């Protein structure tokens, strides 16, 4: 189940005797909602940047294909024109390949950085979820202790009343 910032903001806890401070819980939920919202925005921005980079790589591949097709058609020209066109096209291809290689290298470096950033964000998210689970477990243990104390206190007062009633009945 994916929890959204709105889910966190709209979360309502049941009120129990000796429950948590509502203002403190609400502040915590607001801070948690803002953190999740910021992480979602950052994740979305990274995904958009990754998509744009992939689109650039696709466009460069199309450009490379177009250049290759141009070379094939240039070979059909006359011998003299063919030789000079061949030299010129070889230079263009080498230049294009160097540029394409550099752009692809840069795109891969950028993609790698984005993937590392995304992995870091995922790790941070997992750590935050674990911290939240730990906090919830701590609160659950505190509630169990409170319930146990309340039960023992109620039992002691009932025993005291019973002892008082039995002594007055004599």
N, CA, C and O of each residue as an XYZ file, in Angstrom:
680
protein
N       0.842     -1.177      0.000
C       0.000      0.000      0.000
C       0.884      1.237      0.000
O       1.773      1.372      0.842
N       0.644      2.130     -0.934
C       1.446      3.337     -1.038
C       0.761      4.441     -0.233
O      -0.422      4.721     -0.423
N       1.516      5.055      0.658
C       0.978      6.128      1.490
C       1.353      7.457      0.858
O       2.519      7.709      0.553
N       0.356      8.298      0.669
C       0.592      9.609      0.075
C       0.631     10.657      1.182
O       0.192     10.395      2.301
N       1.157     11.847      0.872
C       1.149     12.917      1.880
C      -0.269     13.245      2.353
O      -0.473     13.590      3.517
N      -1.237     13.138      1.459
C      -2.626     13.433      1.854
C      -3.115     12.386      2.841
O      -3.809     12.724      3.799
N      -2.760     11.100      2.623
C      -3.129     10.045      3.568
C      -2.586     10.358      4.955
O      -3.274     10.177      5.960
N      -1.355     10.825      4.997
C      -0.726     11.133      6.284
C      -1.429     12.319      6.942
O      -1.703     12.296      8.141
N      -1.721     13.357      6.149
C      -2.364     14.550      6.705
C      -3.774     14.262      7.189
O      -4.226     14.875      8.156
N      -4.477     13.350      6.542
C      -5.860     13.077      6.895
C      -5.998     11.925      7.890
O      -7.117     11.553      8.241
N      -4.892     11.357      8.347
C      -4.922     10.235      9.286
C      -5.521     10.700     10.606
O      -5.121     11.731     11.148
N      -6.477      9.939     11.118
C      -7.125     10.257     12.389
C      -6.913      9.064     13.308
O      -7.238      7.933     12.947
N      -6.376      9.309     14.477
C      -6.140      8.258     15.450
C      -7.291      8.248     16.449
O      -7.892      9.283     16.739
N      -7.584      7.063     16.967
C      -8.620      6.971     17.970
C      -8.097      7.574     19.278
O      -6.927      7.421     19.631
N      -8.983      8.249     19.971
C      -8.600      8.862     21.241
C      -8.853      7.840     22.350
O      -9.960      7.317     22.471
N      -7.878      7.570     23.120
C      -7.974      6.621     24.232
C      -7.626      7.371     25.524
O      -7.074      8.471     25.504
N      -7.962      6.749     26.611
C      -7.597      7.323     27.893
C      -6.082      7.389     27.977
O      -5.400      6.406     27.687
N      -5.562      8.516     28.364
C      -4.123      8.749     28.423
C      -3.469      8.552     27.050
O      -2.386      7.974     26.955
N      -4.119      9.026     26.000
C      -3.600      8.885     24.642
C      -2.439      9.846     24.403
O      -1.991     10.538     25.316
N      -1.979      9.874     23.204
C      -0.865     10.747     22.841
C      -1.332     12.187     22.756
O      -2.522     12.470     22.612
N      -0.385     13.074     22.849
C      -0.667     14.490     22.688
C      -1.084     14.720     21.235
O      -0.294     14.508     20.315
N      -2.316     15.150     21.039
C      -2.840     15.314     19.675
C      -2.009     16.307     18.878
O      -1.702     16.060     17.711
N      -1.648     17.404     19.479
C      -0.865     18.419     18.753
C       0.475     17.845     18.316
O       0.930     18.097     17.200
N       1.100     17.083     19.186
C       2.403     16.491     18.840
C       2.254     15.479     17.707
O       3.072     15.456     16.787
N       1.216     14.642     17.764
C       0.973     13.669     16.685
C       0.687     14.398     15.388
O       1.206     14.026     14.335
N      -0.146     15.446     15.457
C      -0.479     16.206     14.236
C       0.748     16.881     13.643
O       0.924     16.892     12.424
N       1.607     17.450     14.506
C       2.833     18.074     14.003
C       3.722     17.039     13.335
O       4.289     17.278     12.268
N       3.832     15.897     13.973
C       4.656     14.841     13.382
C       4.101     14.400     12.041
O       4.859     14.230     11.085
N       2.804     14.214     11.955
C       2.181     13.805     10.690
C       2.371     14.867      9.615
O       2.603     14.534      8.453
N       2.277     16.134      9.984
C       2.497     17.202      9.002
C       3.936     17.176      8.497
O       4.176     17.297      7.296
N       4.886     17.019      9.405
C       6.296     16.960      8.994
C       6.538     15.739      8.108
O       7.247     15.825      7.106
N       5.959     14.629      8.473
C       6.106     13.410      7.686
C       5.483     13.583      6.301
O       6.057     13.141      5.306
N       4.321     14.218      6.231
C       3.662     14.452      4.941
C       4.518     15.349      4.062
O       4.651     15.099      2.864
N       5.103     16.398      4.647
C       5.973     17.291      3.859
C       7.199     16.538      3.346
O       7.610     16.723      2.201
N       7.773     15.700      4.183
C       8.954     14.939      3.767
C       8.612     13.992      2.621
O       9.343     13.916      1.633
N       7.510     13.278      2.754
C       7.095     12.352      1.692
C       6.789     13.119      0.411
O       7.157     12.689     -0.682
N       6.113     14.258      0.551
C       5.794     15.063     -0.635
C       7.075     15.543     -1.329
O       7.170     15.490     -2.555
N       8.053     16.007     -0.555
C       9.325     16.447     -1.144
C      10.042     15.289     -1.834
O      10.571     15.455     -2.933
N      10.062     14.133     -1.206
C      10.700     12.967     -1.822
C       9.985     12.568     -3.113
O      10.626     12.207     -4.100
N       8.658     12.636     -3.096
C       7.902     12.313     -4.314
C       8.217     13.297     -5.429
O       8.396     12.893     -6.578
N       8.288     14.594     -5.103
C       8.625     15.601     -6.119
C      10.022     15.354     -6.685
O      10.223     15.386     -7.899
N      10.971     15.111     -5.806
C      12.352     14.886     -6.238
C      12.450     13.631     -7.112
O      13.148     13.623     -8.126
N      11.750     12.586     -6.710
C      11.730     11.355     -7.490
C      11.124     11.606     -8.865
O      11.634     11.115     -9.872
N      10.042     12.366     -8.905
C       9.385     12.680    -10.179
C      10.308     13.500    -11.081
O      10.385     13.249    -12.284
N      11.006     14.475    -10.504
C      11.928     15.298    -11.294
C      13.055     14.441    -11.872
O      13.439     14.613    -13.029
N      13.578     13.530    -11.076
C      14.643     12.651    -11.565
C      14.140     11.739    -12.687
O      14.861     11.476    -13.649
N      12.925     11.270    -12.560
C      12.356     10.422    -13.615
C      12.182     11.222    -14.913
O      12.445     10.711    -16.001
N      11.740     12.472    -14.789
C      11.583     13.307    -15.981
C      12.935     13.556    -16.644
O      13.055     13.502    -17.868
N      13.931     13.825    -15.840
C      15.265     14.065    -16.381
C      15.794     12.810    -17.076
O      16.419     12.900    -18.133
N      15.544     11.644    -16.485
C      15.958     10.376    -17.083
C      15.247     10.167    -18.422
O      15.871      9.728    -19.388
N      13.976     10.469    -18.490
C      13.213     10.319    -19.734
C      13.764     11.247    -20.805
O      13.908     10.844    -21.960
N      14.074     12.483    -20.436
C      14.630     13.435    -21.400
C      15.979     12.949    -21.923
O      16.258     13.065    -23.116
N      16.803     12.414    -21.056
C      18.118     11.904    -21.465
C      17.955     10.716    -22.409
O      18.663     10.621    -23.412
N      17.039      9.819    -22.100
C      16.797      8.679    -22.978
C      16.294      9.147    -24.347
O      16.648      8.564    -25.372
N      15.475     10.190    -24.364
C      14.984     10.740    -25.627
C      16.142     11.307    -26.444
O      16.173     11.141    -27.663
N      17.078     11.964    -25.801
C      18.251     12.500    -26.500
C      19.068     11.370    -27.123
O      19.526     11.488    -28.260
N      19.249     10.290    -26.392
C      20.003      9.150    -26.917
C      19.281      8.579    -28.144
O      19.928      8.245    -29.137
N      17.975      8.467    -28.087
C      17.188      7.969    -29.222
C      17.345      8.881    -30.429
O      17.527      8.407    -31.550
N      17.276     10.181    -30.202
C      17.445     11.142    -31.301
C      18.836     11.031    -31.914
O      18.981     11.103    -33.134
N      19.851     10.857    -31.088
C      21.214     10.711    -31.607
C      21.363      9.438    -32.437
O      22.068      9.430    -33.447
N      20.715      8.387    -32.019
C      20.772      7.146    -32.791
C      20.079      7.325    -34.144
O      20.543      6.810    -35.161
N      18.968      8.056    -34.145
C      18.285      8.339    -35.418
C      19.186      9.159    -36.329
O      19.257      8.912    -37.533
N      19.874     10.134    -35.748
C      20.787     10.971    -36.523
C      21.914     10.125    -37.105
O      22.295     10.307    -38.261
N      22.439      9.219    -36.322
C      23.513      8.342    -36.789
C      23.017      7.463    -37.934
O      23.738      7.252    -38.909
N      21.802      6.955    -37.823
C      21.220      6.136    -38.885
C      21.048      6.958    -40.165
O      21.328      6.473    -41.261
N      20.602      8.166    -40.026
C      20.429      9.042    -41.184
C      21.769      9.299    -41.877
O      21.851      9.288    -43.105
N      22.806      9.528    -41.090
C      24.135      9.748    -41.668
C      24.632      8.508    -42.416
O      25.231      8.623    -43.485
N      24.385      7.344    -41.861
C      24.796      6.104    -42.535
C      24.073      5.952    -43.874
O      24.687      5.549    -44.862
N      22.786      6.266    -43.916
C      22.022      6.189    -45.160
C      22.547      7.183    -46.194
O      22.574      6.886    -47.389
N      22.962      8.354    -45.738
C      23.529      9.356    -46.639
C      24.825      8.840    -47.251
O      25.083      9.067    -48.433
N      25.630      8.160    -46.475
C      26.878      7.595    -46.989
C      26.624      6.559    -48.083
O      27.330      6.532    -49.091
N      25.637      5.723    -47.889
C      25.329      4.685    -48.874
C      24.911      5.322    -50.202
O      25.346      4.878    -51.265
N      24.079      6.349    -50.148
C      23.624      6.993    -51.383
C      24.754      7.762    -52.073
O      24.731      7.913    -53.295
N      25.735      8.247    -51.320
C      26.855      8.986    -51.901
C      27.760      8.061    -52.716
O      28.437      8.530    -53.631
N      27.791      6.770    -52.413
C      28.642      5.809    -53.131
C      28.181      5.570    -54.570
O      28.952      5.062    -55.385
N      26.952      5.922    -54.889
C      26.427      5.717    -56.236
C      26.844      6.832    -57.206
O      26.548      6.720    -58.396
N      27.475      7.832    -56.785
C      27.926      8.945    -57.646
C      29.094      8.494    -58.516
O      29.681      7.433    -58.302
N      29.401      9.296    -59.466
C      30.515      9.019    -60.394
C      31.814      8.857    -59.620
O      31.923      9.270    -58.466
N      32.850      8.213    -60.313
C      34.104      7.863    -59.659
C      34.826      9.087    -59.093
O      35.239      9.074    -57.934
N      34.983     10.137    -59.890
C      35.675     11.321    -59.366
C      34.902     11.946    -58.217
O      35.473     12.271    -57.176
N      33.620     12.110    -58.410
C      32.782     12.686    -57.359
C      32.733     11.718    -56.177
O      32.686     12.121    -55.015
N      32.747     10.437    -56.515
C      32.693      9.410    -55.482
C      33.900      9.496    -54.558
O      33.761      9.404    -53.338
N      35.112      9.675    -55.152
C      36.303      9.735    -54.299
C      36.259     10.933    -53.351
O      36.477     10.786    -52.148
N      35.985     12.082    -53.879
C      35.956     13.280    -53.015
C      34.799     13.207    -52.006
O      34.937     13.601    -50.848
N      33.660     12.692    -52.481
C      32.519     12.550    -51.562
C      32.830     11.522    -50.476
O      32.427     11.669    -49.323
N      33.561     10.473    -50.876
C      33.930      9.436    -49.914
C      34.819     10.009    -48.808
O      34.607      9.763    -47.621
N      35.833     10.791    -49.246
C      36.709     11.414    -48.233
C      35.909     12.332    -47.313
O      36.062     12.286    -46.092
N      35.073     13.148    -47.895
C      34.295     14.114    -47.113
C      33.329     13.390    -46.159
O      33.181     13.765    -44.996
N      32.683     12.351    -46.685
C      31.742     11.626    -45.831
C      32.457     10.887    -44.700
O      31.947     10.799    -43.583
N      33.635     10.361    -45.002
C      34.405      9.702    -43.942
C      34.727     10.678    -42.826
O      34.628     10.346    -41.645
N      35.115     11.888    -43.212
C      35.408     12.903    -42.186
C      34.150     13.256    -41.398
O      34.189     13.382    -40.174
N      33.048     13.412    -42.101
C      31.782     13.751    -41.415
C      31.382     12.626    -40.458
O      30.976     12.880    -39.324
N      31.500     11.393    -40.925
C      31.118     10.254    -40.089
C      31.988     10.183    -38.848
O      31.500      9.988    -37.735
N      33.284     10.346    -39.059
C      34.179     10.283    -37.894
C      33.862     11.390    -36.902
O      33.846     11.171    -35.691
N      33.610     12.580    -37.431
C      33.241     13.691    -36.559
C      31.935     13.382    -35.827
O      31.819     13.581    -34.617
N      30.959     12.892    -36.589
C      29.660     12.568    -35.986
C      29.790     11.463    -34.948
O      29.164     11.518    -33.889
N      30.607     10.460    -35.256
C      30.802      9.378    -34.305
C      31.484      9.873    -33.035
O      31.125      9.477    -31.926
N      32.463     10.739    -33.214
C      33.123     11.299    -32.029
C      32.138     12.109    -31.193
O      32.075     11.982    -29.970
N      31.367     12.949    -31.893
C      30.372     13.746    -31.160
C      29.322     12.844    -30.526
O      28.959     13.021    -29.363
N      28.837     11.873    -31.299
C      27.822     10.957    -30.770
C      28.385     10.156    -29.591
O      27.705      9.955    -28.585
N      29.619      9.707    -29.727
C      30.243      8.958    -28.630
C      30.346      9.826    -27.385
O      30.065      9.373    -26.276
N      30.745     11.054    -27.573
C      30.877     11.956    -26.430
C      29.509     12.239    -25.797
O      29.360     12.232    -24.575
N      28.526     12.486    -26.650
C      27.181     12.754    -26.115
C      26.634     11.513    -25.414
O      26.048     11.616    -24.336
N      26.822     10.354    -26.016
C      26.355      9.113    -25.386
C      27.100      8.869    -24.082
O      26.504      8.448    -23.091
N      28.402      9.133    -24.081
C      29.178      8.973    -22.845
C      28.639      9.903    -21.762
O      28.454      9.501    -20.614
N      28.392     11.157    -22.151
C      27.851     12.120    -21.190
C      26.464     11.685    -20.712
O      26.135     11.811    -19.533
N      25.656     11.171    -21.647
C      24.320     10.707    -21.271
C      24.419      9.530    -20.308
O      23.644      9.438    -19.356
N      25.362      8.637    -20.550
C      25.527      7.484    -19.651
C      26.000      7.921    -18.273
O      25.544      7.407    -17.252
N      26.924      8.882    -18.261
C      27.403      9.406    -16.971
C      26.236     10.046    -16.229
O      26.047      9.825    -15.033
N      25.456     10.843    -16.959
C      24.295     11.498    -16.346
C      23.288     10.461    -15.865
O      22.747     10.578    -14.766
N      23.038      9.448    -16.687
C      22.116      8.390    -16.303
C      22.620      7.662    -15.056
O      21.849      7.362    -14.145
N      23.905      7.386    -15.029
C      24.496      6.708    -13.876
C      24.330      7.553    -12.612
O      23.986      7.041    -11.547
N      24.578      8.840    -12.749
C      24.417      9.730    -11.594
C      22.961      9.769    -11.133
O      22.674      9.759     -9.936
N      22.056      9.812    -12.095
C      20.637      9.826    -11.738
C      20.237      8.520    -11.064
O      19.461      8.520    -10.108
N      20.769      7.405    -11.565
C      20.440      6.120    -10.960
C      20.988      6.028     -9.539
O      20.335      5.498     -8.640
N      22.215      6.561     -9.351
C      22.766      6.581     -7.982
C      21.899      7.457     -7.087
O      21.601      7.099     -5.947
N      21.497      8.615     -7.620
C      20.635      9.500     -6.839
C      19.309      8.837     -6.502
O      18.815      8.942     -5.380
N      18.742      8.157     -7.484
C      17.485      7.454     -7.254
C      17.675      6.340     -6.225
O      16.829      6.145     -5.352
N      18.776      5.620     -6.328
C      19.056      4.562     -5.352
C      19.212      5.158     -3.945
O      18.722      4.597     -2.965
N      19.896      6.296     -3.865
C      20.048      6.967     -2.564
C      18.691      7.377     -2.009
O      18.425      7.214     -0.819
N      17.840      7.906     -2.872
C      16.506      8.301     -2.427
C      15.712      7.081     -1.950
O      14.997      7.147     -0.950
N      15.846      5.977     -2.674
C      15.140      4.773     -2.265
C      15.668      4.273     -0.921
O      14.895      3.818     -0.079
N      16.987      4.359     -0.721
C      17.561      3.953      0.567
C      17.040      4.858      1.683
O      16.671      4.389      2.759
N      17.017      6.168      1.405
C      16.523      7.116      2.406
C      15.063      6.825      2.741
O      14.658      6.881      3.902
N      14.277      6.513      1.707
C      12.873      6.202      1.914
C      12.745      4.962      2.794
O      11.952      4.947      3.735
N      13.528      3.916      2.488
C      13.468      2.686      3.282
C      13.878      2.943      4.727
O      13.269      2.424      5.663
N      14.928      3.757      4.894
C      15.376      4.085      6.249
C      14.275      4.834      6.999
O      14.040      4.575      8.179
N      13.602      5.758      6.318
C      12.546      6.529      6.960
C      11.389      5.609      7.349
O      10.814      5.751      8.428
N      11.048      4.663      6.464
C       9.972      3.726      6.764
C      10.354      2.873      7.974
O       9.519      2.630      8.845
N      11.600      2.420      8.035
C      12.057      1.617      9.169
C      12.023      2.427     10.467
O      11.619      1.929     11.518
N      12.457      3.682     10.367
C      12.414      4.539     11.574
C      10.974      4.722     12.027
O      10.681      4.697     13.222
N      10.085      4.905     11.073
C       8.685      5.102     11.404
C       8.130      3.829     12.040
O       7.390      3.897     13.022
N       8.486      2.664     11.481
C       8.046      1.391     12.069
C       8.569      1.254     13.493
O       7.837      0.854     14.399
N       9.827      1.586     13.677
C      10.432      1.482     14.998
C       9.707      2.383     15.993
O       9.430      1.986     17.125
N       9.408      3.592     15.554
C       8.683      4.535     16.413
C       7.315      3.979     16.763
O       6.888      4.042     17.915
N       6.625      3.431     15.762
C       5.307      2.859     16.012
C       5.398      1.678     16.982
O       4.539      1.520     17.849
N       6.423      0.860     16.839
C       6.604     -0.269     17.766
C       6.844      0.230     19.194
O       6.323     -0.324     20.163
N       7.646      1.287     19.292
C       7.913      1.856     20.620
C       6.615      2.359     21.234
O       6.351      2.136     22.416
N       5.805      3.041     20.426
C       4.520      3.540     20.924
C       3.611      2.372     21.326
O       2.893      2.459     22.322
N       3.642      1.309     20.572
C       2.818      0.152     20.880
C       3.263     -0.464     22.209
O       2.427     -0.839     23.032
N       4.576     -0.567     22.417
C       5.088     -1.107     23.691
C       4.675     -0.207     24.864
O       4.301     -0.690     25.933
N       4.752      1.112     24.638
C       4.361      2.042     25.700
C       2.875      1.876     26.030
O       2.489      1.940     27.197
N       2.045      1.664     25.012
C       0.615      1.444     25.240
C       0.383      0.158     26.028
O      -0.463      0.121     26.921
N       1.117     -0.878     25.705
C       0.974     -2.142     26.418
C       1.344     -1.961     27.898
O       0.677     -2.495     28.784
N       2.397     -1.212     28.145
C       2.811     -0.948     29.532
C       1.721     -0.158     30.252
O       1.378     -0.447     31.398
N       1.181      0.853     29.551
C       0.118      1.674     30.144
C      -1.112      0.818     30.446
O      -1.711      0.951     31.513
N      -1.492     -0.057     29.514
C      -2.643     -0.922     29.735
C      -2.393     -1.860     30.911
O      -3.291     -2.091     31.721
N      -1.190     -2.397     31.010
C      -0.852     -3.300     32.097
C      -0.922     -2.562     33.434
O      -1.470     -3.085     34.405
N      -0.368     -1.348     33.487
C      -0.405     -0.546     34.717
C      -1.849     -0.220     35.103
O      -2.219     -0.302     36.274
N      -2.652      0.145     34.120
C      -4.048      0.503     34.391
C      -4.807     -0.725     34.898
O      -5.618     -0.608     35.816
N      -4.559     -1.888     34.319
C      -5.234     -3.115     34.740
C      -4.847     -3.459     36.170
O      -5.704     -3.819     36.977
N      -3.559     -3.350     36.490
C      -3.098     -3.664     37.840
C      -3.671     -2.665     38.849
O      -4.039     -3.041     39.962
N      -3.744     -1.392     38.454
C      -4.292     -0.362     39.330
C      -5.781     -0.622     39.578
O      -6.247     -0.492     40.710
N      -6.528     -0.987     38.535
C      -7.956     -1.292     38.679
C      -8.154     -2.524     39.556
O      -9.052     -2.546     40.397
N      -7.328     -3.545     39.369
C      -7.437     -4.779     40.154
C      -7.162     -4.498     41.635
O      -7.829     -5.037     42.518
N      -6.172     -3.648     41.884
C      -5.830     -3.332     43.274
C      -6.978     -2.569     43.943
O      -7.287     -2.821     45.107
N      -7.609     -1.643     43.223
C      -8.703     -0.876     43.829
C      -9.921     -1.756     44.071
O     -10.624     -1.565     45.063
N     -10.189     -2.727     43.180
C     -11.309     -3.661     43.381
C     -11.023     -4.540     44.599
O     -11.915     -4.785     45.411
N      -9.792     -5.010     44.726
C      -9.445     -5.836     45.889
C      -9.586     -5.040     47.186
O     -10.037     -5.564     48.205
N      -9.189     -3.756     47.130
C      -9.310     -2.916     48.320
C     -10.762     -2.715     48.699
O     -11.100     -2.747     49.882
N     -11.626     -2.509     47.720
C     -13.055     -2.341     47.995
C     -13.646     -3.619     48.581
O     -14.435     -3.580     49.525
N     -13.242     -4.770     47.994
C     -13.751     -6.051     48.494
C     -13.285     -6.307     49.934
O     -14.035     -6.825     50.761
N     -12.046     -5.937     50.208
C     -11.532     -6.126     51.559
C     -12.277     -5.217     52.528
O     -12.577     -5.624     53.650
N     -12.576     -4.002     52.111
C     -13.324     -3.073     52.968
C     -14.744     -3.535     53.212
O     -15.237     -3.397     54.331
N     -15.421     -4.076     52.220
C     -16.775     -4.555     52.351
C     -16.846     -5.770     53.273
O     -17.776     -5.899     54.069
N     -15.852     -6.665     53.161
C     -15.871     -7.867     53.990
C     -15.614     -7.521     55.453
O     -16.153     -8.186     56.337
N     -14.808     -6.502     55.730
C     -14.526     -6.138     57.134
C     -15.717     -5.410     57.759
O     -15.935     -5.527     58.965
N     -16.496     -4.659     56.967
C     -17.691     -3.979     57.522
C     -18.845     -4.934     57.690
O     -19.735     -4.667     58.498
N     -18.873     -6.021     56.974
C     -19.945     -7.007     57.060
C     -19.803     -7.840     58.327
O     -20.789     -8.452     58.739
N     -18.679     -7.901     58.950
C     -18.438     -8.728     60.129
C     -18.983     -8.106     61.309
O     -18.876     -8.659     62.404
